[in-house]
Amino acid sequence: MQWSYERGKINKNPCRGVRKFSANQRDRYITDEEYLAVYQCANTITKVAMELAYLCAAR
């Protein structure tokens, strides 16, 4: 939004003043058994998303 405001694309930045959500750090990773249990129950599109996230090392 700031980029658009600075270039005159919008009149004001509606996000100004919005505080960032604080993320909690996590130390636990999904186990292979947990991954497979969810994967086996998932529909096709969810399986594709899971595989893509896994291959990209996404959280």
mmJSON file of the N, C-alpha and C atoms, coordinates in Angstrom:
{"data_MODEL":{"atom_site":{
"group_PDB":["ATOM","ATOM","ATOM","ATOM","ATOM","ATOM","ATOM","ATOM","ATOM","ATOM","ATOM","ATOM","ATOM","ATOM","ATOM","ATOM","ATOM","ATOM","ATOM","ATOM","ATOM","ATOM","ATOM","ATOM","ATOM","ATOM","ATOM","ATOM","ATOM","ATOM","ATOM","ATOM","ATOM","ATOM","ATOM","ATOM","ATOM","ATOM","ATOM","ATOM","ATOM","ATOM","ATOM","ATOM","ATOM","ATOM","ATOM","ATOM","ATOM","ATOM","ATOM","ATOM","ATOM","ATOM","ATOM","ATOM","ATOM","ATOM","ATOM","ATOM","ATOM","ATOM","ATOM","ATOM","ATOM","ATOM","ATOM","ATOM","ATOM","ATOM","ATOM","ATOM","ATOM","ATOM","ATOM","ATOM","ATOM","ATOM","ATOM","ATOM","ATOM","ATOM","ATOM","ATOM","ATOM","ATOM","ATOM","ATOM","ATOM","ATOM","ATOM","ATOM","ATOM","ATOM","ATOM","ATOM","ATOM","ATOM","ATOM","ATOM","ATOM","ATOM","ATOM","ATOM","ATOM","ATOM","ATOM","ATOM","ATOM","ATOM","ATOM","ATOM","ATOM","ATOM","ATOM","ATOM","ATOM","ATOM","ATOM","ATOM","ATOM","ATOM","ATOM","ATOM","ATOM","ATOM","ATOM","ATOM","ATOM","ATOM","ATOM","ATOM","ATOM","ATOM","ATOM","ATOM","ATOM","ATOM","ATOM","ATOM","ATOM","ATOM","ATOM","ATOM","ATOM","ATOM","ATOM","ATOM","ATOM","ATOM","ATOM","ATOM","ATOM","ATOM","ATOM","ATOM","ATOM","ATOM","ATOM","ATOM","ATOM","ATOM","ATOM","ATOM","ATOM","ATOM","ATOM","ATOM","ATOM","ATOM","ATOM","ATOM","ATOM","ATOM","ATOM","ATOM","ATOM"],
"id":[1,2,3,4,5,6,7,8,9,10,11,12,13,14,15,16,17,18,19,20,21,22,23,24,25,26,27,28,29,30,31,32,33,34,35,36,37,38,39,40,41,42,43,44,45,46,47,48,49,50,51,52,53,54,55,56,57,58,59,60,61,62,63,64,65,66,67,68,69,70,71,72,73,74,75,76,77,78,79,80,81,82,83,84,85,86,87,88,89,90,91,92,93,94,95,96,97,98,99,100,101,102,103,104,105,106,107,108,109,110,111,112,113,114,115,116,117,118,119,120,121,122,123,124,125,126,127,128,129,130,131,132,133,134,135,136,137,138,139,140,141,142,143,144,145,146,147,148,149,150,151,152,153,154,155,156,157,158,159,160,161,162,163,164,165,166,167,168,169,170,171,172,173,174,175,176,177],
"type_symbol":["N","C","C","N","C","C","N","C","C","N","C","C","N","C","C","N","C","C","N","C","C","N","C","C","N","C","C","N","C","C","N","C","C","N","C","C","N","C","C","N","C","C","N","C","C","N","C","C","N","C","C","N","C","C","N","C","C","N","C","C","N","C","C","N","C","C","N","C","C","N","C","C","N","C","C","N","C","C","N","C","C","N","C","C","N","C","C","N","C","C","N","C","C","N","C","C","N","C","C","N","C","C","N","C","C","N","C","C","N","C","C","N","C","C","N","C","C","N","C","C","N","C","C","N","C","C","N","C","C","N","C","C","N","C","C","N","C","C","N","C","C","N","C","C","N","C","C","N","C","C","N","C","C","N","C","C","N","C","C","N","C","C","N","C","C","N","C","C","N","C","C","N","C","C","N","C","C"],
"label_atom_id":["N","CA","C","N","CA","C","N","CA","C","N","CA","C","N","CA","C","N","CA","C","N","CA","C","N","CA","C","N","CA","C","N","CA","C","N","CA","C","N","CA","C","N","CA","C","N","CA","C","N","CA","C","N","CA","C","N","CA","C","N","CA","C","N","CA","C","N","CA","C","N","CA","C","N","CA","C","N","CA","C","N","CA","C","N","CA","C","N","CA","C","N","CA","C","N","CA","C","N","CA","C","N","CA","C","N","CA","C","N","CA","C","N","CA","C","N","CA","C","N","CA","C","N","CA","C","N","CA","C","N","CA","C","N","CA","C","N","CA","C","N","CA","C","N","CA","C","N","CA","C","N","CA","C","N","CA","C","N","CA","C","N","CA","C","N","CA","C","N","CA","C","N","CA","C","N","CA","C","N","CA","C","N","CA","C","N","CA","C","N","CA","C","N","CA","C","N","CA","C","N","CA","C","N","CA","C"],
"label_alt_id":[null,null,null,null,null,null,null,null,null,null,null,null,null,null,null,null,null,null,null,null,null,null,null,null,null,null,null,null,null,null,null,null,null,null,null,null,null,null,null,null,null,null,null,null,null,null,null,null,null,null,null,null,null,null,null,null,null,null,null,null,null,null,null,null,null,null,null,null,null,null,null,null,null,null,null,null,null,null,null,null,null,null,null,null,null,null,null,null,null,null,null,null,null,null,null,null,null,null,null,null,null,null,null,null,null,null,null,null,null,null,null,null,null,null,null,null,null,null,null,null,null,null,null,null,null,null,null,null,null,null,null,null,null,null,null,null,null,null,null,null,null,null,null,null,null,null,null,null,null,null,null,null,null,null,null,null,null,null,null,null,null,null,null,null,null,null,null,null,null,null,null,null,null,null,null,null,null],
"label_comp_id":["MET","MET","MET","GLN","GLN","GLN","TRP","TRP","TRP","SER","SER","SER","TYR","TYR","TYR","GLU","GLU","GLU","ARG","ARG","ARG","GLY","GLY","GLY","LYS","LYS","LYS","ILE","ILE","ILE","ASN","ASN","ASN","LYS","LYS","LYS","ASN","ASN","ASN","PRO","PRO","PRO","CYS","CYS","CYS","ARG","ARG","ARG","GLY","GLY","GLY","VAL","VAL","VAL","ARG","ARG","ARG","LYS","LYS","LYS","PHE","PHE","PHE","SER","SER","SER","ALA","ALA","ALA","ASN","ASN","ASN","GLN","GLN","GLN","ARG","ARG","ARG","ASP","ASP","ASP","ARG","ARG","ARG","TYR","TYR","TYR","ILE","ILE","ILE","THR","THR","THR","ASP","ASP","ASP","GLU","GLU","GLU","GLU","GLU","GLU","TYR","TYR","TYR","LEU","LEU","LEU","ALA","ALA","ALA","VAL","VAL","VAL","TYR","TYR","TYR","GLN","GLN","GLN","CYS","CYS","CYS","ALA","ALA","ALA","ASN","ASN","ASN","THR","THR","THR","ILE","ILE","ILE","THR","THR","THR","LYS","LYS","LYS","VAL","VAL","VAL","ALA","ALA","ALA","MET","MET","MET","GLU","GLU","GLU","LEU","LEU","LEU","ALA","ALA","ALA","TYR","TYR","TYR","LEU","LEU","LEU","CYS","CYS","CYS","ALA","ALA","ALA","ALA","ALA","ALA","ARG","ARG","ARG"],
"label_asym_id":["A","A","A","A","A","A","A","A","A","A","A","A","A","A","A","A","A","A","A","A","A","A","A","A","A","A","A","A","A","A","A","A","A","A","A","A","A","A","A","A","A","A","A","A","A","A","A","A","A","A","A","A","A","A","A","A","A","A","A","A","A","A","A","A","A","A","A","A","A","A","A","A","A","A","A","A","A","A","A","A","A","A","A","A","A","A","A","A","A","A","A","A","A","A","A","A","A","A","A","A","A","A","A","A","A","A","A","A","A","A","A","A","A","A","A","A","A","A","A","A","A","A","A","A","A","A","A","A","A","A","A","A","A","A","A","A","A","A","A","A","A","A","A","A","A","A","A","A","A","A","A","A","A","A","A","A","A","A","A","A","A","A","A","A","A","A","A","A","A","A","A","A","A","A","A","A","A"],
"label_entity_id":["1","1","1","1","1","1","1","1","1","1","1","1","1","1","1","1","1","1","1","1","1","1","1","1","1","1","1","1","1","1","1","1","1","1","1","1","1","1","1","1","1","1","1","1","1","1","1","1","1","1","1","1","1","1","1","1","1","1","1","1","1","1","1","1","1","1","1","1","1","1","1","1","1","1","1","1","1","1","1","1","1","1","1","1","1","1","1","1","1","1","1","1","1","1","1","1","1","1","1","1","1","1","1","1","1","1","1","1","1","1","1","1","1","1","1","1","1","1","1","1","1","1","1","1","1","1","1","1","1","1","1","1","1","1","1","1","1","1","1","1","1","1","1","1","1","1","1","1","1","1","1","1","1","1","1","1","1","1","1","1","1","1","1","1","1","1","1","1","1","1","1","1","1","1","1","1","1"],
"label_seq_id":[1,1,1,2,2,2,3,3,3,4,4,4,5,5,5,6,6,6,7,7,7,8,8,8,9,9,9,10,10,10,11,11,11,12,12,12,13,13,13,14,14,14,15,15,15,16,16,16,17,17,17,18,18,18,19,19,19,20,20,20,21,21,21,22,22,22,23,23,23,24,24,24,25,25,25,26,26,26,27,27,27,28,28,28,29,29,29,30,30,30,31,31,31,32,32,32,33,33,33,34,34,34,35,35,35,36,36,36,37,37,37,38,38,38,39,39,39,40,40,40,41,41,41,42,42,42,43,43,43,44,44,44,45,45,45,46,46,46,47,47,47,48,48,48,49,49,49,50,50,50,51,51,51,52,52,52,53,53,53,54,54,54,55,55,55,56,56,56,57,57,57,58,58,58,59,59,59],
"pdbx_PDB_ins_code":[null,null,null,null,null,null,null,null,null,null,null,null,null,null,null,null,null,null,null,null,null,null,null,null,null,null,null,null,null,null,null,null,null,null,null,null,null,null,null,null,null,null,null,null,null,null,null,null,null,null,null,null,null,null,null,null,null,null,null,null,null,null,null,null,null,null,null,null,null,null,null,null,null,null,null,null,null,null,null,null,null,null,null,null,null,null,null,null,null,null,null,null,null,null,null,null,null,null,null,null,null,null,null,null,null,null,null,null,null,null,null,null,null,null,null,null,null,null,null,null,null,null,null,null,null,null,null,null,null,null,null,null,null,null,null,null,null,null,null,null,null,null,null,null,null,null,null,null,null,null,null,null,null,null,null,null,null,null,null,null,null,null,null,null,null,null,null,null,null,null,null,null,null,null,null,null,null],
"Cartn_x":[0.815,0.0,0.862,1.94,2.819,3.398,3.756,4.295,3.283,2.027,0.969,0.74,0.766,0.577,1.699,2.933,4.081,4.07,3.452,3.408,2.101,1.261,0.022,-1.078,-0.951,-1.977,-3.211,-3.006,-4.107,-3.919,-5.016,-4.967,-4.41,-4.635,-4.087,-3.851,-2.955,-2.606,-3.545,-4.497,-5.438,-4.778,-3.565,-2.853,-2.011,-1.905,-1.085,-1.673,-0.83,-1.256,-1.663,-1.761,-2.109,-0.859,-0.99,0.158,0.36,1.614,1.936,1.556,1.119,0.788,2.086,2.18,3.408,3.352,4.355,4.415,5.206,4.698,5.401,6.329,7.549,8.504,8.103,8.27,7.951,9.192,9.38,10.528,10.138,8.855,8.401,8.117,8.59,8.339,7.477,6.727,5.861,6.727,6.31,7.057,6.62,7.416,7.055,5.729,5.52,4.282,3.071,3.211,2.118,1.824,2.875,2.713,1.955,2.379,1.734,0.286,-0.003,-1.376,-2.296,-1.835,-2.638,-2.714,-1.592,-1.521,-2.491,-2.566,-3.442,-4.917,-5.278,-6.672,-7.022,-6.02,-6.231,-6.819,-7.527,-8.01,-6.864,-7.088,-6.018,-5.367,-6.144,-5.574,-4.752,-5.192,-4.437,-3.13,-3.162,-1.934,-0.925,-1.397,-0.509,0.085,-0.741,-0.261,0.751,0.495,1.426,2.767,2.721,3.959,4.746,4.051,4.711,5.347,4.611,5.148,6.357,6.289,7.401,8.636,8.446,9.576,10.196,9.4,9.907,10.434,10.382,10.799,9.985,8.703,7.804,7.364,6.975,6.489,5.034],
"Cartn_y":[-1.186,0.0,1.254,1.22,2.385,2.69,1.663,1.835,2.567,2.151,2.787,4.223,4.48,5.837,6.752,6.283,7.099,7.433,6.618,6.842,7.472,7.868,8.551,7.66,6.365,5.43,5.434,5.732,5.846,7.131,7.668,8.941,8.832,7.694,7.49,6.007,5.719,4.34,3.83,2.949,2.458,1.546,1.122,0.242,1.011,2.315,3.102,3.009,2.719,2.617,1.222,0.301,-1.07,-1.749,-2.322,-2.981,-4.373,-4.762,-6.089,-7.139,-8.266,-9.4,-10.016,-10.229,-10.822,-12.34,-12.864,-14.302,-14.978,-16.101,-16.884,-17.876,-17.951,-18.902,-20.311,-21.234,-22.626,-23.482,-24.408,-25.3,-26.71,-26.952,-28.299,-28.426,-29.502,-29.786,-31.031,-31.121,-32.272,-33.509,-34.615,-35.86,-36.497,-37.429,-38.147,-38.882,-39.444,-40.181,-39.245,-38.059,-37.081,-36.607,-36.334,-35.883,-36.929,-38.179,-39.254,-39.461,-39.322,-39.488,-38.436,-37.194,-36.123,-36.318,-36.659,-36.828,-37.908,-39.003,-40.108,-39.729,-38.795,-38.37,-37.181,-36.561,-35.317,-35.576,-34.542,-34.619,-34.265,-34.384,-34.212,-32.844,-31.786,-30.433,-30.183,-30.733,-30.586,-31.362,-32.534,-33.309,-32.536,-31.926,-31.133,-29.975,-29.29,-28.168,-28.644,-29.786,-30.331,-30.675,-31.298,-31.659,-30.419,-29.42,-28.177,-27.49,-27.405,-26.783,-27.559,-28.867,-29.702,-29.497,-29.493,-29.345,-27.954,-26.959,-25.583,-25.3,-26.293,-26.147,-25.078,-24.986,-24.024,-24.555,-23.61,-24.02,-24.368],
"Cartn_z":[0.0,0.0,0.0,0.759,0.826,-0.551,-1.299,-2.645,-3.524,-3.466,-4.264,-3.835,-2.545,-2.025,-2.493,-2.388,-2.783,-4.267,-5.077,-6.517,-6.987,-6.051,-6.389,-6.931,-6.743,-7.228,-6.327,-5.042,-4.085,-3.291,-2.748,-2.031,-0.617,0.025,1.363,1.577,2.49,2.802,3.896,3.55,4.564,5.6,5.333,6.267,7.273,7.106,8.021,9.422,10.378,11.766,12.196,11.245,11.593,12.141,13.321,13.943,13.36,13.259,12.758,13.791,13.295,14.145,14.634,15.92,16.451,16.289,15.646,15.402,16.512,16.955,17.964,17.271,17.744,17.19,17.61,16.701,17.005,16.813,17.722,17.65,17.223,17.094,16.79,15.298,14.709,13.305,13.2,12.12,11.911,11.66,12.223,12.019,10.703,10.219,8.996,9.169,10.343,10.61,10.582,11.175,11.171,9.75,8.996,7.612,6.802,6.914,6.16,6.584,7.869,8.348,7.74,7.7,7.099,5.59,4.974,3.521,3.043,3.774,3.381,3.444,4.3,4.446,3.55,2.951,2.204,0.822,0.31,-1.064,-2.012,-3.305,-4.291,-4.226,-4.165,-4.164,-2.9,-1.78,-0.533,-0.607,-1.221,-1.399,-2.241,-3.319,-4.178,-3.384,-2.598,-1.787,-0.748,-0.138,0.854,0.217,-0.958,-1.65,-2.047,-2.553,-2.95,-1.748,-0.651,0.564,1.076,1.026,1.49,0.617,-0.702,-1.62,-1.567,-1.181,-1.053,0.349,1.205,2.603,3.318,2.961,3.601,4.952,5.832,7.145,7.07],
"occupancy":[1.0,1.0,1.0,1.0,1.0,1.0,1.0,1.0,1.0,1.0,1.0,1.0,1.0,1.0,1.0,1.0,1.0,1.0,1.0,1.0,1.0,1.0,1.0,1.0,1.0,1.0,1.0,1.0,1.0,1.0,1.0,1.0,1.0,1.0,1.0,1.0,1.0,1.0,1.0,1.0,1.0,1.0,1.0,1.0,1.0,1.0,1.0,1.0,1.0,1.0,1.0,1.0,1.0,1.0,1.0,1.0,1.0,1.0,1.0,1.0,1.0,1.0,1.0,1.0,1.0,1.0,1.0,1.0,1.0,1.0,1.0,1.0,1.0,1.0,1.0,1.0,1.0,1.0,1.0,1.0,1.0,1.0,1.0,1.0,1.0,1.0,1.0,1.0,1.0,1.0,1.0,1.0,1.0,1.0,1.0,1.0,1.0,1.0,1.0,1.0,1.0,1.0,1.0,1.0,1.0,1.0,1.0,1.0,1.0,1.0,1.0,1.0,1.0,1.0,1.0,1.0,1.0,1.0,1.0,1.0,1.0,1.0,1.0,1.0,1.0,1.0,1.0,1.0,1.0,1.0,1.0,1.0,1.0,1.0,1.0,1.0,1.0,1.0,1.0,1.0,1.0,1.0,1.0,1.0,1.0,1.0,1.0,1.0,1.0,1.0,1.0,1.0,1.0,1.0,1.0,1.0,1.0,1.0,1.0,1.0,1.0,1.0,1.0,1.0,1.0,1.0,1.0,1.0,1.0,1.0,1.0,1.0,1.0,1.0,1.0,1.0,1.0],
"B_iso_or_equiv":[0.0,0.0,0.0,0.0,0.0,0.0,0.0,0.0,0.0,0.0,0.0,0.0,0.0,0.0,0.0,0.0,0.0,0.0,0.0,0.0,0.0,0.0,0.0,0.0,0.0,0.0,0.0,0.0,0.0,0.0,0.0,0.0,0.0,0.0,0.0,0.0,0.0,0.0,0.0,0.0,0.0,0.0,0.0,0.0,0.0,0.0,0.0,0.0,0.0,0.0,0.0,0.0,0.0,0.0,0.0,0.0,0.0,0.0,0.0,0.0,0.0,0.0,0.0,0.0,0.0,0.0,0.0,0.0,0.0,0.0,0.0,0.0,0.0,0.0,0.0,0.0,0.0,0.0,0.0,0.0,0.0,0.0,0.0,0.0,0.0,0.0,0.0,0.0,0.0,0.0,0.0,0.0,0.0,0.0,0.0,0.0,0.0,0.0,0.0,0.0,0.0,0.0,0.0,0.0,0.0,0.0,0.0,0.0,0.0,0.0,0.0,0.0,0.0,0.0,0.0,0.0,0.0,0.0,0.0,0.0,0.0,0.0,0.0,0.0,0.0,0.0,0.0,0.0,0.0,0.0,0.0,0.0,0.0,0.0,0.0,0.0,0.0,0.0,0.0,0.0,0.0,0.0,0.0,0.0,0.0,0.0,0.0,0.0,0.0,0.0,0.0,0.0,0.0,0.0,0.0,0.0,0.0,0.0,0.0,0.0,0.0,0.0,0.0,0.0,0.0,0.0,0.0,0.0,0.0,0.0,0.0,0.0,0.0,0.0,0.0,0.0,0.0],
"pdbx_formal_charge":[null,null,null,null,null,null,null,null,null,null,null,null,null,null,null,null,null,null,null,null,null,null,null,null,null,null,null,null,null,null,null,null,null,null,null,null,null,null,null,null,null,null,null,null,null,null,null,null,null,null,null,null,null,null,null,null,null,null,null,null,null,null,null,null,null,null,null,null,null,null,null,null,null,null,null,null,null,null,null,null,null,null,null,null,null,null,null,null,null,null,null,null,null,null,null,null,null,null,null,null,null,null,null,null,null,null,null,null,null,null,null,null,null,null,null,null,null,null,null,null,null,null,null,null,null,null,null,null,null,null,null,null,null,null,null,null,null,null,null,null,null,null,null,null,null,null,null,null,null,null,null,null,null,null,null,null,null,null,null,null,null,null,null,null,null,null,null,null,null,null,null,null,null,null,null,null,null],
"auth_seq_id":[1,1,1,2,2,2,3,3,3,4,4,4,5,5,5,6,6,6,7,7,7,8,8,8,9,9,9,10,10,10,11,11,11,12,12,12,13,13,13,14,14,14,15,15,15,16,16,16,17,17,17,18,18,18,19,19,19,20,20,20,21,21,21,22,22,22,23,23,23,24,24,24,25,25,25,26,26,26,27,27,27,28,28,28,29,29,29,30,30,30,31,31,31,32,32,32,33,33,33,34,34,34,35,35,35,36,36,36,37,37,37,38,38,38,39,39,39,40,40,40,41,41,41,42,42,42,43,43,43,44,44,44,45,45,45,46,46,46,47,47,47,48,48,48,49,49,49,50,50,50,51,51,51,52,52,52,53,53,53,54,54,54,55,55,55,56,56,56,57,57,57,58,58,58,59,59,59],
"auth_comp_id":["MET","MET","MET","GLN","GLN","GLN","TRP","TRP","TRP","SER","SER","SER","TYR","TYR","TYR","GLU","GLU","GLU","ARG","ARG","ARG","GLY","GLY","GLY","LYS","LYS","LYS","ILE","ILE","ILE","ASN","ASN","ASN","LYS","LYS","LYS","ASN","ASN","ASN","PRO","PRO","PRO","CYS","CYS","CYS","ARG","ARG","ARG","GLY","GLY","GLY","VAL","VAL","VAL","ARG","ARG","ARG","LYS","LYS","LYS","PHE","PHE","PHE","SER","SER","SER","ALA","ALA","ALA","ASN","ASN","ASN","GLN","GLN","GLN","ARG","ARG","ARG","ASP","ASP","ASP","ARG","ARG","ARG","TYR","TYR","TYR","ILE","ILE","ILE","THR","THR","THR","ASP","ASP","ASP","GLU","GLU","GLU","GLU","GLU","GLU","TYR","TYR","TYR","LEU","LEU","LEU","ALA","ALA","ALA","VAL","VAL","VAL","TYR","TYR","TYR","GLN","GLN","GLN","CYS","CYS","CYS","ALA","ALA","ALA","ASN","ASN","ASN","THR","THR","THR","ILE","ILE","ILE","THR","THR","THR","LYS","LYS","LYS","VAL","VAL","VAL","ALA","ALA","ALA","MET","MET","MET","GLU","GLU","GLU","LEU","LEU","LEU","ALA","ALA","ALA","TYR","TYR","TYR","LEU","LEU","LEU","CYS","CYS","CYS","ALA","ALA","ALA","ALA","ALA","ALA","ARG","ARG","ARG"],
"auth_asym_id":["A","A","A","A","A","A","A","A","A","A","A","A","A","A","A","A","A","A","A","A","A","A","A","A","A","A","A","A","A","A","A","A","A","A","A","A","A","A","A","A","A","A","A","A","A","A","A","A","A","A","A","A","A","A","A","A","A","A","A","A","A","A","A","A","A","A","A","A","A","A","A","A","A","A","A","A","A","A","A","A","A","A","A","A","A","A","A","A","A","A","A","A","A","A","A","A","A","A","A","A","A","A","A","A","A","A","A","A","A","A","A","A","A","A","A","A","A","A","A","A","A","A","A","A","A","A","A","A","A","A","A","A","A","A","A","A","A","A","A","A","A","A","A","A","A","A","A","A","A","A","A","A","A","A","A","A","A","A","A","A","A","A","A","A","A","A","A","A","A","A","A","A","A","A","A","A","A"],
"auth_atom_id":["N","CA","C","N","CA","C","N","CA","C","N","CA","C","N","CA","C","N","CA","C","N","CA","C","N","CA","C","N","CA","C","N","CA","C","N","CA","C","N","CA","C","N","CA","C","N","CA","C","N","CA","C","N","CA","C","N","CA","C","N","CA","C","N","CA","C","N","CA","C","N","CA","C","N","CA","C","N","CA","C","N","CA","C","N","CA","C","N","CA","C","N","CA","C","N","CA","C","N","CA","C","N","CA","C","N","CA","C","N","CA","C","N","CA","C","N","CA","C","N","CA","C","N","CA","C","N","CA","C","N","CA","C","N","CA","C","N","CA","C","N","CA","C","N","CA","C","N","CA","C","N","CA","C","N","CA","C","N","CA","C","N","CA","C","N","CA","C","N","CA","C","N","CA","C","N","CA","C","N","CA","C","N","CA","C","N","CA","C","N","CA","C","N","CA","C","N","CA","C","N","CA","C","N","CA","C"],
"pdbx_PDB_model_num":[1,1,1,1,1,1,1,1,1,1,1,1,1,1,1,1,1,1,1,1,1,1,1,1,1,1,1,1,1,1,1,1,1,1,1,1,1,1,1,1,1,1,1,1,1,1,1,1,1,1,1,1,1,1,1,1,1,1,1,1,1,1,1,1,1,1,1,1,1,1,1,1,1,1,1,1,1,1,1,1,1,1,1,1,1,1,1,1,1,1,1,1,1,1,1,1,1,1,1,1,1,1,1,1,1,1,1,1,1,1,1,1,1,1,1,1,1,1,1,1,1,1,1,1,1,1,1,1,1,1,1,1,1,1,1,1,1,1,1,1,1,1,1,1,1,1,1,1,1,1,1,1,1,1,1,1,1,1,1,1,1,1,1,1,1,1,1,1,1,1,1,1,1,1,1,1,1]
}}}
